[in-house]
Amino acid sequence: MTVAAALLLYVVAVLAAGPKLLLVITADGGAPRLAIAAWLTAVVTVLGCSIAAIALLLIEAAGHWNSPDALLVSCLERLEAILLGQSGGPARVVATAAVALAIGSVVAIGVRVGCALSRMRSHTFAHADAVRLVGQSDGSDVVIIEAAEPAAYCVAGRPPAIVVTTAALAALDERQLAAVVAHERAHLDGRHAYLVAAVRGLAAGLPRVRLFADAATQVSSLLEMCADDAAARRHGNHPLLAGLLTLSGAITPAHGLAAAGVAVLVRAERLTAARNGHTHIRSRLTLSGAVAAMAATPLAIAVLSLSGALICFA
């Protein structure tokens, strides 16, 4: 089996089974941080292995250009020989193009994600400045604006802002408001908006890949659960739950993260469900195993190819 074939086999396996399996093991939100790590590991390894496999296939094809009956050699040795021109000019051109394609793909993905982050940063910074101009602040990061609809959300900026409407102040009691604000502050402290923008940008750039689309949706929900946990630790589950239900359905900016903006029903059920220690441990072990398996597979392929145990046809 060639290195490229091994990498492609991993990519096909993750693309085919990954979304369903990850949805099953991350759906309960038992360990949201580990669940986020699992989705991101799947995305990063699929991208990396796809780019590497395509480059290796082109290099291998170039290696056969003038020597179809060549003996087996390692991929790295073959690449070096081709790039040095030992297989002829045409092979060198194809190999150089393969390397350029791999580098170009990495750059293109990086640019697309970078543009998404830049747009998010520009919009949120402008929004944060705008709400500080029209709203009232007590000197903290909380800004109160006049609005008939109860809503609370956060936007990144310098400084960032937690926006609370006057209708939300009227609808929430003191404990509920404190829990909702703590939720939003957890988003700001964890820089969640940047991660959401990155995965959404990747999903928009490759809309036909289900893994990326599901990752964007699930990571957004899991980040809300992370913020829920941070707020619940400080103010309790019930005030936070009441605040979420009060604010559910509120319209917030596309670049803002709202306490009641994503998967409110699932999060409400999670906050009301009794925590089972054994279930929590099992969830963490399952997710840890999934992350380790996905990270270790490409690494094992690389180690085997470098050691000569996994070779590619020259």
N, C-alpha and C positions, 0 to 999 in steps of 0.2 A: 504494500500500500504506500503510495507516495505521501509526502508531507501535505501537499495541496489537497489530496483526496481526503486525508484525515481531517484537515481543517474544514473542508466543505461538508463532510459527514457531520461534524459537530454543529456547524451552522444550520444545516437542514434539520437536524434533530431538535435544536432549540427553537427554530422557527415553527416547526410542526407541532411539537408538544409543549414548548415553553409557556405560551400564553395560558393554555388551559390549566396546566399544573401550577403555575404561579398564582393564577386566580384562586385556585382551590386552597393553597397553603397560606395565602396572604389575606383571604377574604374576611377572616374574623377579626383582624386587627389586633391580635394578641401581642405581637411584638412589632409595632409599626416601623421602628428604625431598621430592624433586621429585614423587614419586608421591603422597604425602600432599597436597601442594599442588594437584595435579591434581584429586583427589577433592573436596577442600574448595572449590576454585574452581567445580567443577560444581554442588555443593550450594548454595553461596551465590548464584551467578548465577541458578540455576533459581528459588530462592525469591524473590529480588528482582525478577526479570522477571515472574514470575507475579503477584505482588502489584501491580506497576506496570501490567501489562496489564489486569487486572480493573478496576482503578480507572479507567484511561483509557477502557475500553469503556463503563462506566457513565456517565462524564462525557460521552462522545460521544453516547450515547443521550439524555442529558438535553439536550444541545445541539440535538437534532432536535425537541425537544418542541413548540416553537411555530414552528420555521423549517425545515421539511423541504427547502426548496429553497435553503437558505443557500449562499453561496459558500464556497470552501475557505479556511480560516484555520488558523493554527498551533494546536497542542494547548494550549500554555501561554496564548496569547491567549484561546482559547475558554474555558478553565478560569477565567481571571480574570473574563471577562465574565459567566459563569454565576454564580460566587460573589458577584459584585456585584449580582446580581438583574436583569441586563439581559435575560435570556431568560424572565423570569417566575418566580413563586414555586415552582411544581412543579419546574421545571428546577433551581432553586437547591437545593431539598430533596434531589433525586436526586444532584446533584453533591456536596453536603455529605456525604450518606450514603456516596458512593464514597470520598471522602477519609477519612471516619471508618473505613470498612471497611479501607482500606489501612493506616492507622495501627494499627487494632485487630489486624489480622493480624500486623503486625510485633511488636506488644506481646505477642500470644498466643504466638507462636513464641519470643520472648525469655523469657517467663515459663516456658514448658515446659522450655526448655533450662536456665534458671536454677534451676528446681526440681530437675532432674536433678543439676545441679552441687551444689546445696545438700544433697541427700540423700547424694550420694557423699561430700561433705566431712564431713558429720555422722557417717556410718558409719565412714569411714576414720580420722577423728580419734579416735573412740571405740575403734576396734580398736587403733590405735597406742598409746593409753594403756593398754589392757588387756594387750597383750603386754609392755609395759614393766613392768607390775605382776607378771606371772607369770614373765617370762623374766629372763635374765641379760645384762647389757651390760658391755662393757669401757670404756665411756665414749664410744664411737663411735655411729654410727647402726645398727649391727648388734646384733640382739637374738636370743639363743639360747633356744629353748623346748624342753621335753621332748616328744618325739613319736616314735612308732614308724615313721612314714612319712617318707621323705626328701623335703623340700620347701624351697623358698626363694622368697620373694616380698616385695614392698615395699608399704607403705601410706603414704599422705600423712598428715601430722599436724603438730603443733607440739610437739616436733620430729617429723619423719617417722621411719619405722623400716624397716629391712631385716630380715625375719624369716627365721631359718635354724633348722631343727629339728636335734635331736641326731642323728637318723638320717642327715640329710644330711651332717653333720660326719663321721660314721663312714664314709659311702660315698664322699666326695670327697677327693681328695688336695689338697695345699696350692695348687697352681697352678689346679686346677679350681675350688676354692672361691673363690679370688681372682677368677677370670674371672666366675663366677656373681654374686658380690657387685658387681663392676664393672658388670655388666649391669643389676642392680637399681638401682644408684646413678645410672646414666644415665637410667632412667625418672624418678627423683625430680628430678634436675637439670633435665630437660626438661619437668617438670610434665605428663607424658603422661597421668596418670590423669584430669586435668581435660578434656583433649581427647577421650579415650575416652568419658567420661560425657556430654559435649556431643553427640557424634554418635549415641550410643546413645539419648539422650533424644529427639533429633529423629526417629530411626527408629521409636521406640516411639510417638511422637505421630502419625506419618504412616506407618503400617505397610504401606499398600497401594502406596506409591511404591518401586519396586525400587531406584532410584538411591540413596535414603537408606539402605535396608537393606544394600545392597552396600557403601556407603561406610563404614557402621559396622563391618562385618566386615573390610574391607580395610584401613582405617586402623589398626585394632587390630593386625593382622598386620604392617603396615609399621612401626608403632612398635616392635614387637619386633625387627624387622630393624635399625632405627636403634640400638637398645640393643645388639644383637649386634655391630654395627660398632664402637661405642664400646668395648665390652669386648675385642673381637678386636684392636683397635689397641694396647691396653695389654698384653694377655696372650697373644695368638696365637689362631688359629682352633681348633687341636686341643684345648687345655684347655677352651675354651668348649664345643666340640662334645661332648666327653666328659661335661662337666657337664650339658649339656642332656639327653643321652640317659639319664644316670643318674637325673635328676629327672623324666623324662617320665612323664605319667600321674598326677602328684601332684595332690591336691585342694587348691585354694586358695580363699580368700574371693572372692565375686563382685566386691567392690570393690578387690581387690588385683591387682597385676600380677606375674605369675610368670614366671620365666625359661623354664620349660618348659610354659607354659600354653596357648600359641596356635601353631598351624601348625608343630609341631616338625619334621615330616618335610621340609616345604618349606625351612625354615630350615637344617636339617642338610645338605640337598643344596646349598644356596647356600653354606654354609661350606666344603664340600668341593670345590666346583667351582672350576676354575682361572679366574681373572679375565682376560678378553680386553679389552685396551685399546680396540680398535675398537668392540666390542659395547657397552662401557660408555659411550663417547662417543655412539654412536648412540642409546642409551637416553636419555641426558640431553638430547640434541637433540630427540628425539621428545616427551619429556615437557615440555620447555620450550616447544616449539611448541604443544602442546595447551593448556597453561596460558595462553599468550599469546592463542591464538585464542578461548578461552572468555571471557577477561577483556575482550578488545578488542571482541567483537561487541556486547554491550550498550552499551559506551561509544560505539561507532561509531553505533549507533541513536540514542543521546541527542544526539550532536554533530550528526547529520544533521537531527534534528527541530528542534534549536535554530537551525540555519542556514536552515531552511525547505526543504531539499532533500527531506526526508521529512516529509510532511504528513498530517494526519488530517482526515477529513471532518467538517464542522461542521453 
